[in-house]
Every structure is written in C-alpha cells, then in structure tokens.
Amino acid sequence: MKILVVGGGGREHAIAAALSRNSETEIYSVMARKNPGIARIARKICVTHETDLARITAFAEETGITHAVIGPEAPLEAGVVDVLTAAGVACVGPTRMAARIETDKAFCRDLMTHHHIGGNPAYRVFHDTAEAIAFVKDHDGDLAIKPIGLTGGKGVRIMGEQVDLAGAIDYIQQIKGEVVFEERLIGEEFTLQAFVDGFHIVPMPLVQDHKRAFEGDTGPNTGGMGSYSMPDHMLPFVSRKDHTAALSIMASVVAAMAKEGYPYKGILYGQFMNTAEGPKVIEFNARFGDPEAMNVLTLLCSDMTKVITGITEGTLSASNVAFECAATVCKYLVPEGYPAAPKTGRPLVFGDNGDAILYYANVDERDGRFFTLTSRTLAFVGKADTLAKAEHIAEQAASAIKGSVHHRRDIGTQTLLDQRIAHMKELR
C-alpha cells in the first residue's frame, strides 16, 4: 500500500510513525512546511499548502497513491477527500459535507436536535450581529460563544471565565455575528476518539487535553499544550456509565450522518464535558486531535495499515484494533510568547530524550540545527505502566531542550489529576 499523509504537524508525525511499523507500507506526505520527523519516514514529500487540492491530487497520481489519511481540518473543509476519492484514492477522512460535523457548529447542533441525540447543550444560532448582541444582553446567565466556522481550537470565549458582557459583545462584532451560543457547561473535559467506517465505530483510549497556555490551567487557549491517558484506557473522573453514554452519542451521530446521506468515514473526535447530569458534547472534530493523536497512536498495537483498510472498505471491527495497556503523557514545547506573539527563529539545543518518544511539529531544520517557528514546536510522549512514570519520562525529555521555549510541567501530574477527581466529586 502507498499511503499519503496530508498535514505536517505533530499529529501527522504520529500518524506516519504508526504507519511505519508495517515495513511493507510506503508512506508519502503533503505538508505546508517540511516536518523533519515525517520527512525521515516518507518515501517522498510534497511541500505545498494543505488546501491546494490540484497539487495534492497531482502528487497522489504521480506517486500511485492508493490510500490517504487526512490530518488537519482545513483540507477536509476544502474537500480534499472528495477530489482524492474521485481520483481513485481511498480516504480516511470525511467528505466536505460530512466534515461539517466540525467545520459548521450550527450543522452539528441542528443534526443532534433533529435526530434527538443526547448530550446536546441548550444553544442558539445567529447570523446577524445586532440580533446576537441583543440576545446576549437579554440572556440571564453565562454562555459559551463559538464562531460557526473553524477556529483551530482557539475561538471559544466563555462568559464569566474569559470575557464579561462587554468582552462578549466585542467578540461577537469581531466574528460578524456568525455565532453559536451555548449554555456554559460545568464539569471535567475528556476526549473520546473513534475509528469509523461509515457505520461501525471502534473507540480509542480516553484522553484529557489541556488547552490553556500556562500551568494551573491559566492563560489563553491554545491548540493544546499536552495530554495524558491512563493504563486502563479510562479516566478516574469518567465512570463506565459516562463512557458508555459518550460512545452511544458518537454512534448515534454516525448513524444520523448515514441517514442524512453523508456517511462518515475516518476519525471522529468527541470532546465531552462530564457534568453532574452526564457527558455533554462540547464539539466534534472530523479528525484526530492534536495532541491526543500522539497518546493513542503511541499505544496502538494493531497494524495501522489494516485499520485504514477496514475504514475505507467498510469492514472495520473492534477485533482488529488493540491498544497497549499503559499510561501516556504528552508535553508540547512551544515558543516563548505563544500563542499571542511567538518568538520565531530561535535555536533549539536537544538534550537526552531518555525513553520519551519525540514527535516533531512546527519546527524549522536547517543544516542539522533546529529553530522555532510560529506554533507548537516539539512534543515528547512518555509511556509507562503508571501515570507517574510516564509523566517523569516526558518531563525529563521536555526539560532537556534548551532555547526560547517552554512547556507545562503540570500536565500528567498526580496533583492535577487529583484536582479533576475532586471537582467531579463536588459536582456529583
């Protein structure tokens, strides 16, 4: 099989690394900027914008690509799966219409309402700035304010936490009233990802991501500063009943998409808030999370090539998907000033990675030296039989990097986990 990986971040490096475990699989890559980790795995790379559909299709035809895995959301929204499928390439990723589960938040909420799917928070959709502002002024209570379209995981503003009424109005004006208002959910977030072949759904281990830039969950939202998973593939503040409910919601969404005429194939990412009443849907993504992909793909025991075949051929089965029973902790190094004003072009000096697994992200390699760019730079994943050991492995490797970068030292620590457990107990 010749498999094309579209995208050049840490998530895509993890995808390529998982595929490379099968020595008979040939890996090719399209990415906007050369990722050193992917470049070392791939037979051939094409550096072009990830929404340049004509160039991507031409590259696939030139190299005889049989399958493609789409990493980021932007090419999905642009319709990369539609054009590659038309060119005879079997894709792990939804069509442009099916990708609306992520790219159009109003579509997602309306789909759940129409099909009576649980876990849908109260919401209102607006397309007019004045009407949206009037609603906020008259609403009693805090809201989550979400642009209808893509925001790279950074577009949500929570009233009462990140913005007051004046800040909410200013934000609504910035996004020109194209907004979904949702009830503010109180609880603990968790991520459930699943492989989907259009009808069958196979879940992956639960992960918790940390979006805030600084320790103690403070600072602005980012694309994700790191994440962790537990040896039993659960999280201690998510019960089996909660897990079953979340997976049922995702299965219902897949069934609803099929009924609507948009069968969903690829990776479905469910971000949930575990509330006093059970899991509520924060959002769905139409691809692997970043960094959560690095946790689950590091644990994947199965042949990723066979998983891809099952997805594309509609023969996906849980019996062919297995994950190692180990804990993982992923810590992202980011440039100083990230996300508001990242310092670019700063040299990095590598230390001893120890047993950590390194995934390259947004980093520039020149003559064997590495420099920061505008986004998350490097990710280290520790894997061990306990969370504490996995955290120690990731922390040692991340701390060994010298340069104008920083990371959150608290991700994966028992202290932070205990806070999550205590918070859930307070709510229930």
Stockholm file with secondary structure:
# STOCKHOLM 1.0

chainA/1-428         MKILVVGGGGREHAIAAALSRNSETEIYSVMARKNPGIARIARKICVTHETDLARITAFAEETGITHAVIGPEAPLEAGVVDVLTAAGVACVGPTRMAARIETDKAFCRDLMTHHHIGGNPAYRVFHDTAEAIAFVKDHDGDLAIKPIGLTGGKGVRIMGEQVDLAGAIDYIQQIKGEVVFEERLIGEEFTLQAFVDGFHIVPMPLVQDHKRAFEGDTGPNTGGMGSYSMPDHMLPFVSRKDHTAALSIMASVVAAMAKEGYPYKGILYGQFMNTAEGPKVIEFNARFGDPEAMNVLTLLCSDMTKVITGITEGTLSASNVAFECAATVCKYLVPEGYPAAPKTGRPLVFGDNGDAILYYANVDERDGRFFTLTSRTLAFVGKADTLAKAEHIAEQAASAIKGSVHHRRDIGTQTLLDQRIAHMKELR
#=GR chainA/1-428 SS CEEEEECCSHHHHHHHHHHTTSTTCEEEEEESSCCHHHHHHCSEEEESCTTCHHHHHHHHHHHTCCEEEECSHHHHHHTHHHHHHHTTCEEESCCTTTTHHHHCHHHHHHHHHHTTCSSCCCEEEECCHHHHHHHHHHCCSCEEEEESSCCTTCCCEEBTTTBCHHHHHHHHHHTTTCEEEEECCCSEEEEEEEEEESSCEEECCCBEEEEEEETTTEEEEEEEEEEEECTTSSCTTSCHHHHHHHHHHHHHHHHHHHHTTCCCEEEEEEEEEEETTEEEEEEEESSCCTTHHHHHHHHBCSCHHHHHHHHHHTCCCGGGCCBCSCEEEEEEEEETTTTTSCCCSCEEECCCCTTCEEEECSEEEETTEEEECSSCCEEEEEEESSHHHHHHHHHHHHHTCEESEECCTTTTCHHHHHHHHHHHHHHC
#=GC SS_cons         CEEEEECCSHHHHHHHHHHTTSTTCEEEEEESSCCHHHHHHCSEEEESCTTCHHHHHHHHHHHTCCEEEECSHHHHHHTHHHHHHHTTCEEESCCTTTTHHHHCHHHHHHHHHHTTCSSCCCEEEECCHHHHHHHHHHCCSCEEEEESSCCTTCCCEEBTTTBCHHHHHHHHHHTTTCEEEEECCCSEEEEEEEEEESSCEEECCCBEEEEEEETTTEEEEEEEEEEEECTTSSCTTSCHHHHHHHHHHHHHHHHHHHHTTCCCEEEEEEEEEEETTEEEEEEEESSCCTTHHHHHHHHBCSCHHHHHHHHHHTCCCGGGCCBCSCEEEEEEEEETTTTTSCCCSCEEECCCCTTCEEEECSEEEETTEEEECSSCCEEEEEEESSHHHHHHHHHHHHHTCEESEECCTTTTCHHHHHHHHHHHHHHC
//
